[in-house]
């Protein structure tokens, strides 16, 4: 439980810093950064690709928990995560993008896989330390 509390505290700190940096960059570029972000969000393949890569990266914790990442290089783990994300999530996320309910569903799936991946990473870390 203490690990989750620390994760939330550090996550809130990092999220606040990221928001502040992005706001400053947007002000420095006179709104160009916000317009670029809107243009990318409106393109369904860009949003689907980002979601698919994020979900693929969430498997990193699961693969590590199973011991499949032991001895593998960082490049091999990243390539595996990208392949999983593209094969399993890219097309379904692209098909979800046109409707508001689909966009909300995609956000829920990405959040769920993020939680699952972090959970497996934490369990593996706790078992390794025990």
C-alpha positions in Angstrom: 0.0 0.0 0.0 2.9 2.3 0.8 4.2 1.8 -2.7 0.9 2.9 -4.3 0.7 6.0 -2.1 4.3 6.9 -3.1 3.4 6.3 -6.7 0.4 8.6 -6.6 2.5 11.3 -4.8 5.3 11.2 -7.3 2.8 10.9 -10.2 1.0 14.0 -9.1 4.3 15.9 -8.8 5.4 14.8 -12.3 2.0 15.5 -13.8 2.1 19.0 -12.4 5.5 19.7 -13.7 4.6 18.3 -17.2 1.5 20.6 -17.3 3.6 23.6 -16.3 6.3 22.9 -18.9 3.7 22.3 -21.6 1.9 25.6 -20.7 5.1 27.5 -20.8 6.0 26.0 -24.2 2.6 26.8 -25.5 3.0 30.4 -24.4 6.5 30.6 -25.8 5.3 29.4 -29.2 2.2 31.7 -29.1 -0.3 28.8 -29.3 1.4 26.8 -32.0 1.9 23.9 -29.7 -1.8 23.7 -28.8 -2.8 23.9 -32.5 -0.4 21.1 -33.3 -1.8 19.0 -30.5 -5.4 19.6 -31.8 -4.4 18.7 -35.3 -2.8 15.4 -34.2 -5.9 14.6 -32.0 -8.2 15.1 -34.9 -6.4 12.4 -37.0 -7.7 9.0 -35.9 -4.6 7.1 -36.9 -2.3 9.3 -34.8 -4.5 8.9 -31.7 -4.9 5.2 -32.3 -1.2 4.7 -32.7 -0.4 6.6 -29.5 -3.0 4.5 -27.6 -1.7 1.2 -29.1 1.9 2.0 -28.3 0.9 2.9 -24.7 -1.0 -0.3 -24.2 1.8 -2.3 -25.7 4.2 -0.6 -23.3 1.9 -1.6 -20.4 2.8 -5.3 -21.2 6.3 -4.4 -20.1 5.4 -5.0 -16.5 3.5 -8.2 -17.3 6.4 -9.7 -19.3 8.8 -8.7 -16.6 6.6 -10.4 -14.0 6.6 -13.6 -16.0 10.4 -13.4 -16.1 10.4 -13.1 -19.9 12.4 -9.9 -19.8 15.2 -11.3 -17.7 18.4 -11.0 -19.7 16.8 -9.2 -22.6 18.1 -5.8 -23.7 16.1 -2.7 -23.4 15.8 -2.5 -27.2 14.3 -6.1 -27.4 11.7 -5.2 -24.7 10.7 -2.0 -26.4 10.4 -3.8 -29.8 8.3 -6.5 -28.2 6.0 -3.9 -26.5 5.6 -2.0 -29.8 4.8 -5.2 -31.8 2.2 -6.2 -29.1 0.7 -2.7 -29.3 0.5 -2.5 -33.0 -0.8 -6.1 -33.6 -3.4 -6.1 -30.8 -4.6 -2.5 -30.4 -4.0 -0.3 -33.5 -6.9 -1.4 -35.7 -9.5 -1.7 -32.8 -8.5 1.8 -31.5 -8.7 3.2 -35.0 -12.2 1.8 -35.4 -13.3 3.3 -32.0 -12.2 6.8 -32.9 -15.2 8.1 -35.0 -17.8 8.2 -32.2 -17.6 9.9 -28.9 -18.5 6.6 -27.1 -15.6 4.9 -28.9 -13.2 7.7 -27.9 -14.3 7.3 -24.3 -14.0 3.6 -24.5 -10.5 3.9 -25.9 -9.5 6.1 -22.9 -10.9 3.5 -20.5 -9.1 0.7 -22.1 -5.8 2.6 -22.2 -6.2 3.5 -18.5 -7.1 -0.1 -17.6 -4.0 -1.5 -19.3 -1.9 1.2 -17.7 -3.1 0.1 -14.3 -2.6 -3.6 -15.0 0.9 -3.0 -16.3 1.8 -0.9 -13.3 0.3 -3.5 -11.0 2.3 -6.4 -12.5 5.5 -4.2 -12.4 4.8 -3.5 -8.7 4.1 -7.1 -7.9 7.2 -8.3 -9.6 9.3 -5.7 -7.8 7.8 -6.7 -4.4 8.4 -10.4 -5.1 12.0 -9.6 -6.2 12.7 -7.6 -3.1 11.1 -10.2 -0.8 
